Structure formats: C-alpha cells, structure tokens
Amino acid sequence: MPAAPEVASGMTGSQMRVPDFFIVGHPKSGTTALYEMLREHPQIFMPGLKETRFFAHELHPGLDFNTHPETLEEYLALFGPARPEQLAGEASPSYLRSQLAAARIAELQPDARIIAILREPASFLRSLHLELVQDRVEMEVDFGRALAADRLRPGLEQIDGKFARGGRRYSADRVQYVEQLRRYHEVFPSERVLVLIYDDFRADNAGTVRHVLSFLGVDDSSPIEAAEANPSVRVRSVRAYRMLHALALGEGAGWGALKRATTAVTPARPRRDGVRTLRRRVLLGQPRDADEQLMFELQRGFKGEVEALSAYLDRDLVSLWGYDRLA
C-alpha cells in the first residue's frame, strides 16, 4: 500500500506555490470538462496533469510515481508555473471518495475552495463501468454481470490506521454522497464548498462554469466555450481492444516483432492516426441502452441516500433523478 503523502513537512506557501482550489470529484460527472474549461481562463492555472491523486494515494495502489507526484515538493512543483495573479487549482475525482483527502487538503491549504460534482448514483456507476472497460480494468462488458462479480471481491479494508483499496470497483462507498460531503464540511466552512449537480452542468455548460468562476472570485464575463470531455463509450470487443493496445505498446510475446515490422514500413504519425481511427470507428461505439430492470433495482437501493442528499443540500433531487417514480 502506498504511504500517505507527507503534508506537514516544514515547507510553506512562501517557498512553493500552494493550490487555491480543488475539484474533488466525482469521476464520470463532468470533472474533466470543467477542468478543461477552467484552465482556459487567463486568471486560472491548472497543471497539465489533470489527476494528481496526491491526497488519495490510498485509493491508488501501484500508482506510477514517474508520472504522478509522490512527495509534497513534487506536488507543489506542479503549480510553480502559475503567475502570482492567477489562482492555482487541480482536479482529482478520487478526492471525494477518499476518507482522508479532505483533512489532508485542509492541512496544506485551510483556505482552499472545494468543488464537487454529483451524478445520479445508478447512471454514475454504469458510466464508471463503461470507463473501466475502456481502461482495460474491467473485463466483463455486461454491467449486471460485472456488478454481480464485484460483490464477491473484498471491500475497503483498514491496515495500520490507513485505508487501502480492496478489489471492489462499484462499492457502496462510491455513492455515499452525504458522508463524502460531510468530510469536507467538517474542515471547510460551507461558503468554501460548492456542490454542483451533473444534470445542471450537462444542460448549461457555460452557465455552470460562470457560477464556478464567481465562486472562485475571478472574472466570469469572458466568453466560455462549452466542452464535453471523456464521454462514455462502449467497447465492442474487449479482446480485440486489448490486442490493439498491446500492439500499440509492443507488449506480449510476438507483439514486439510485429510492432517493429509495422514501424519500419509506416511513419509514426500515420501509424498513430491509424490506431486511433481503428479504436474510434471499429472497436468503440455508443453505449447501449441501460437494462431498465437493473437500473430500477439499483435506484431502489439508492433511494434512501438520494433522499438524505436532497435534505442535506436542500434541493429536490428525488424528483430530478426520477426516484419519485419508483414503485
């Protein structure tokens, strides 16, 4: 299990730039699109590494520290290019799920502003499943069978006072929204925590971003170009998809020789473009319609959480997300 990041290391904000705001999640809820839109604003700096995951190492065993920061110094160096007049921020969707990230962020930056985006729980898990298949983490393309298999995996476990991720991919702690928000409200005043609803962001990208800019205290009058990043897609064939990925990386027996032969006769850029085209047109497609009965059963199980969240946020999410129509 990766060690928890050392926050209190004697390093101060006067020595290195500390982020001013954090997009803490959820994944598959518009965080990537929001990140892309905010980083275009001249008064905002966000590093090229979208998910630093620095405050949630415990949820990412095996994290590659060649590409992600391991130490506080490495983390803060990501914000070094920010100009003095800019706000610095980052986006790591696992921070909302993490039981430790809120306190760690508050320790480093007690004046931080926090942005969370919440999505209807059943559709969130279904979209997460599609992404895990695309990322070659999940082999089962059928959502229902993937959920059934997931229930047999061990859950989140605590080791020496620290949490380590188990094998569960769709565990209940992912959608315990009230508990997740409370962790941030316990360490930050309510006026510094902005909770967005995915449906609002989908319906009005620009309006939601202007709301975020106002929350951050920067100019919200400049033109905003709507963005949709990281859309959900369906992998048509997991086996073919993985074979293409192995070919692109030269992995596995025989693939190295095949890749060298392909490289010898095909220039680099057309080769990359060809792989992307094959991925997009042949191996990926629009998601199929959700299994209505499965989604109904999931929503029935999540109804209590949605009712609690509606009360917590003082907003009728029961009606917005269709939970009032459950038999």
C-alpha positions as CSV (number, residue, x, y, z in Angstrom):
1,M,0.0,0.0,0.0
2,P,1.4,3.4,-0.9
3,A,2.4,5.6,2.0
4,A,0.2,8.6,2.8
5,P,1.6,11.8,1.4
6,E,3.6,13.8,3.9
7,V,1.9,17.2,4.1
8,A,3.4,18.7,7.2
9,S,7.0,18.7,6.1
10,G,8.1,22.2,7.1
11,M,7.5,23.6,3.6
12,T,5.5,26.8,3.5
13,G,3.5,28.5,0.8
14,S,6.1,31.3,0.7
15,Q,8.6,28.7,-0.6
16,M,6.4,27.0,-3.2
17,R,3.0,27.7,-4.7
18,V,0.1,26.0,-2.9
19,P,-3.1,25.4,-4.8
20,D,-6.1,27.7,-4.1
21,F,-8.9,25.3,-5.2
22,F,-9.6,21.7,-5.7
23,I,-12.1,19.9,-8.0
24,V,-12.6,16.8,-5.8
25,G,-15.0,14.7,-7.9
26,H,-16.9,12.6,-8.8
27,P,-15.5,10.8,-11.9
28,K,-17.8,10.5,-14.9
29,S,-19.6,13.6,-13.7
30,G,-18.1,16.4,-15.7
31,T,-14.9,16.9,-13.8
32,T,-12.7,16.6,-16.9
33,A,-14.8,19.0,-18.9
34,L,-14.8,21.5,-16.0
35,Y,-11.0,21.2,-15.7
36,E,-10.6,21.8,-19.4
37,M,-12.9,24.9,-19.4
38,L,-11.3,26.4,-16.3
39,R,-7.7,26.0,-17.4
40,E,-8.5,28.2,-20.5
41,H,-9.3,31.1,-18.2
42,P,-6.4,33.7,-18.0
43,Q,-6.8,34.1,-14.3
44,I,-6.6,30.4,-13.5
45,F,-3.7,28.0,-13.7
46,M,-4.2,24.2,-13.6
47,P,-1.3,21.8,-14.3
48,G,-1.2,19.6,-17.4
49,L,-1.6,16.5,-15.2
50,K,-5.3,16.5,-14.6
51,E,-5.4,13.9,-11.8
52,T,-2.5,14.3,-9.4
53,R,-4.2,11.9,-6.9
54,F,-1.7,13.3,-4.3
55,F,-4.1,13.4,-1.4
56,A,-5.7,10.0,-2.1
57,H,-2.7,7.7,-2.6
58,E,-4.5,5.0,-0.5
59,L,-7.1,4.6,-3.3
60,H,-4.4,4.1,-5.9
61,P,-2.1,1.2,-5.0
62,G,0.5,0.8,-7.7
63,L,0.4,4.5,-8.6
64,D,3.2,5.3,-11.0
65,F,5.3,7.9,-9.3
66,N,7.2,8.5,-12.5
67,T,4.1,10.3,-13.8
68,H,2.4,11.3,-10.5
69,P,3.9,13.2,-7.6
70,E,5.0,11.2,-4.6
71,T,6.4,13.9,-2.3
72,L,5.0,17.3,-1.3
73,E,7.8,19.1,-3.1
74,E,7.0,17.2,-6.3
75,Y,3.3,18.0,-5.9
76,L,3.8,21.7,-5.3
77,A,6.2,21.9,-8.2
78,L,3.3,21.3,-10.5
79,F,2.0,24.7,-9.6
80,G,5.3,26.5,-10.0
81,P,4.4,27.9,-13.5
82,A,1.3,29.8,-12.1
83,R,1.7,33.5,-12.3
84,P,1.3,35.5,-9.0
85,E,-2.0,37.0,-10.1
86,Q,-3.5,33.6,-11.1
87,L,-5.5,31.2,-8.9
88,A,-3.9,27.7,-8.9
89,G,-6.1,24.6,-8.8
90,E,-6.2,20.9,-9.6
91,A,-8.8,18.2,-10.3
92,S,-8.6,14.7,-8.8
93,P,-12.0,12.9,-8.8
94,S,-10.9,10.4,-6.2
95,Y,-10.6,13.0,-3.5
96,L,-14.4,13.0,-2.8
97,R,-14.4,9.2,-2.2
98,S,-11.2,9.3,-0.2
99,Q,-11.8,9.2,3.6
100,L,-8.5,11.1,4.1
101,A,-8.2,13.6,1.3
102,A,-10.4,16.3,2.9
103,A,-8.3,16.5,6.1
104,R,-5.1,16.4,4.1
105,I,-6.1,19.2,1.8
106,A,-7.2,21.3,4.8
107,E,-3.9,20.8,6.5
108,L,-2.0,22.1,3.5
109,Q,-4.4,24.8,2.4
110,P,-7.0,25.7,5.1
111,D,-8.4,28.5,2.9
112,A,-9.0,26.2,-0.1
113,R,-12.2,26.3,-2.2
114,I,-13.7,22.9,-2.9
115,I,-15.8,22.0,-5.9
116,A,-17.7,18.7,-6.1
117,I,-20.0,17.4,-8.8
118,L,-22.6,14.7,-8.1
119,R,-24.4,12.5,-10.5
120,E,-27.5,10.2,-10.1
121,P,-25.9,7.1,-8.5
122,A,-27.1,4.4,-10.8
123,S,-26.1,6.2,-14.0
124,F,-22.8,7.1,-12.4
125,L,-21.9,3.5,-11.7
126,R,-23.0,2.5,-15.2
127,S,-20.8,5.1,-16.7
128,L,-17.9,4.2,-14.4
129,H,-18.3,0.6,-15.6
130,L,-18.0,1.7,-19.3
131,E,-14.9,3.7,-18.5
132,L,-13.2,0.8,-16.6
133,V,-13.9,-1.5,-19.6
134,Q,-12.3,1.1,-21.8
135,D,-9.3,1.5,-19.4
136,R,-8.8,-2.3,-19.6
137,V,-9.5,-2.6,-15.8
138,E,-12.8,-4.4,-16.2
139,M,-13.1,-7.5,-18.5
140,E,-16.9,-8.0,-18.1
141,V,-18.7,-5.9,-20.6
142,D,-22.2,-6.6,-19.2
143,F,-22.9,-4.2,-16.4
144,G,-25.2,-6.6,-14.5
145,R,-22.7,-9.4,-14.5
146,A,-19.9,-7.0,-13.6
147,L,-21.9,-5.9,-10.5
148,A,-22.6,-9.5,-9.5
149,A,-18.9,-10.4,-9.8
150,D,-17.9,-7.3,-7.9
151,R,-19.9,-8.3,-4.9
152,L,-17.6,-11.3,-4.4
153,R,-14.5,-9.1,-4.2
154,P,-13.2,-7.8,-0.8
155,G,-14.1,-4.3,0.1
156,L,-12.2,-1.4,1.6
157,E,-10.0,-2.5,4.4
158,Q,-8.1,-0.7,7.1
159,I,-4.4,-1.5,7.7
160,D,-2.4,0.2,10.5
161,G,-5.0,3.0,10.7
162,K,-4.8,3.7,7.0
163,F,-7.3,2.7,4.3
164,A,-6.3,0.6,1.4
165,R,-8.5,-0.1,-1.6
166,G,-9.8,-3.6,-1.9
167,G,-10.9,-5.2,-5.2
168,R,-14.3,-3.6,-5.2
169,R,-15.0,-1.4,-8.2
170,Y,-18.6,-0.4,-7.7
171,S,-18.8,-0.5,-3.8
172,A,-21.4,1.5,-1.9
173,D,-18.9,4.0,-0.6
174,R,-18.7,5.5,-4.1
175,V,-22.2,6.8,-3.8
176,Q,-22.4,7.7,-0.1
177,Y,-22.6,11.4,-1.1
178,V,-23.8,12.8,2.2
179,E,-20.9,11.2,4.1
180,Q,-18.4,12.4,1.4
181,L,-19.6,16.0,1.6
182,R,-19.6,16.0,5.4
183,R,-15.9,15.2,5.4
184,Y,-15.3,18.5,3.6
185,H,-17.8,20.5,5.6
186,E,-16.1,19.3,8.8
187,V,-12.8,21.0,7.8
188,F,-14.0,23.9,5.5
189,P,-16.7,26.5,6.0
190,S,-19.8,25.9,3.9
191,E,-19.2,29.0,1.8
192,R,-16.0,27.4,0.6
193,V,-17.6,24.2,-0.6
194,L,-19.5,24.4,-3.9
195,V,-21.7,21.3,-4.8
196,L,-22.7,21.1,-8.4
197,I,-25.2,18.7,-9.9
198,Y,-24.2,16.9,-13.1
199,D,-27.6,17.4,-14.8
200,D,-27.2,21.2,-14.4
201,F,-23.7,21.1,-15.9
202,R,-24.9,19.0,-18.9
203,A,-27.9,21.3,-19.5
204,D,-25.8,24.5,-19.3
205,N,-22.0,24.1,-19.5
206,A,-21.3,27.8,-19.8
207,G,-23.7,28.9,-17.1
208,T,-22.3,26.3,-14.6
209,V,-18.8,27.4,-15.4
210,R,-19.7,31.1,-14.8
211,H,-21.1,30.0,-11.4
212,V,-17.8,28.3,-10.6
213,L,-15.8,31.4,-11.7
214,S,-17.9,33.6,-9.5
215,F,-17.4,31.1,-6.6
216,L,-13.6,31.3,-7.2
217,G,-13.7,35.1,-7.3
218,V,-12.4,35.6,-10.9
219,D,-13.8,37.3,-13.9
220,D,-16.9,35.5,-15.1
221,S,-17.8,37.8,-18.0
222,S,-15.4,36.4,-20.7
223,P,-16.7,34.1,-23.4
224,I,-16.9,30.4,-22.4
225,E,-16.7,27.6,-25.0
226,A,-18.7,24.6,-24.0
227,A,-16.8,21.3,-23.7
228,E,-17.6,17.6,-23.4
229,A,-14.5,15.7,-22.4
230,N,-14.1,12.0,-21.7
231,P,-17.6,10.9,-23.0
232,S,-18.8,7.4,-22.2
233,V,-18.3,4.8,-24.9
234,R,-18.9,1.1,-25.3
235,V,-16.0,-1.3,-26.1
236,R,-17.4,-3.7,-28.8
237,S,-14.8,-6.4,-28.1
238,V,-12.6,-6.4,-25.0
239,R,-10.3,-9.0,-26.6
240,A,-9.7,-7.0,-29.8
241,Y,-9.4,-3.8,-27.8
242,R,-6.7,-5.2,-25.6
243,M,-4.9,-6.7,-28.6
244,L,-4.8,-3.3,-30.2
245,H,-3.5,-1.7,-27.0
246,A,-0.8,-4.4,-26.7
247,L,0.2,-3.8,-30.3
248,A,0.4,-0.1,-29.8
249,L,2.7,-0.6,-26.8
250,G,4.6,-3.6,-28.2
251,E,3.5,-5.8,-25.2
252,G,3.3,-9.6,-25.1
253,A,5.1,-12.4,-27.0
254,G,5.3,-11.7,-30.7
255,W,3.9,-8.1,-30.4
256,G,7.4,-6.6,-30.2
257,A,8.4,-8.1,-33.6
258,L,5.1,-7.1,-35.2
259,K,5.4,-3.6,-33.9
260,R,8.9,-3.3,-35.2
261,A,7.8,-4.5,-38.6
262,T,4.9,-2.1,-38.6
263,T,7.2,0.8,-37.5
264,A,9.6,0.0,-40.3
265,V,7.0,0.5,-43.1
266,T,4.7,3.1,-41.6
267,P,5.7,6.6,-40.5
268,A,4.9,7.5,-36.9
269,R,2.1,10.0,-37.3
270,P,0.0,8.0,-39.8
271,R,0.6,4.9,-37.6
272,R,-0.8,6.7,-34.5
273,D,-3.7,8.1,-36.5
274,G,-4.5,4.7,-37.9
275,V,-4.6,3.2,-34.4
276,R,-6.8,6.0,-33.1
277,T,-9.2,5.6,-36.1
278,L,-9.4,1.9,-35.6
279,R,-10.2,2.4,-31.9
280,R,-12.8,5.0,-32.6
281,R,-14.6,3.6,-35.6
282,V,-14.3,-0.2,-35.2
283,L,-13.7,-1.1,-31.5
284,L,-15.6,1.7,-29.8
285,G,-19.3,2.6,-30.2
286,Q,-22.2,4.4,-28.5
287,P,-23.3,2.8,-25.2
288,R,-26.3,0.5,-25.5
289,D,-29.5,1.4,-23.7
290,A,-29.3,0.6,-20.0
291,D,-31.1,-2.5,-18.7
292,E,-34.2,-0.9,-17.2
293,Q,-34.8,-3.6,-14.6
294,L,-31.2,-3.5,-13.4
295,M,-31.3,0.3,-13.2
296,F,-34.6,0.2,-11.3
297,E,-33.2,-2.2,-8.8
298,L,-30.1,0.0,-8.3
299,Q,-32.2,3.1,-7.9
300,R,-34.4,1.4,-5.4
301,G,-31.3,0.6,-3.3
302,F,-30.1,4.1,-3.6
303,K,-33.3,5.9,-2.8
304,G,-32.5,6.4,0.9
305,E,-29.2,8.0,0.0
306,V,-30.8,10.3,-2.6
307,E,-33.5,11.4,0.0
308,A,-30.8,12.1,2.5
309,L,-28.8,14.1,0.0
310,S,-31.9,16.1,-1.0
311,A,-32.3,17.1,2.6
312,Y,-28.6,17.8,3.1
313,L,-28.4,20.1,0.1
314,D,-32.0,21.4,0.5
315,R,-32.7,20.5,-3.1
316,D,-35.3,18.1,-4.5
317,L,-33.0,15.5,-6.2
318,V,-35.6,12.8,-5.7
319,S,-37.8,14.3,-8.4
320,L,-34.9,15.5,-10.6
321,W,-33.4,12.0,-10.7
322,G,-36.7,10.2,-11.0
323,Y,-36.7,8.5,-7.7
324,D,-40.3,9.7,-7.0
325,R,-41.4,7.4,-9.9
326,L,-40.1,4.2,-8.3
327,A,-42.9,1.8,-7.4
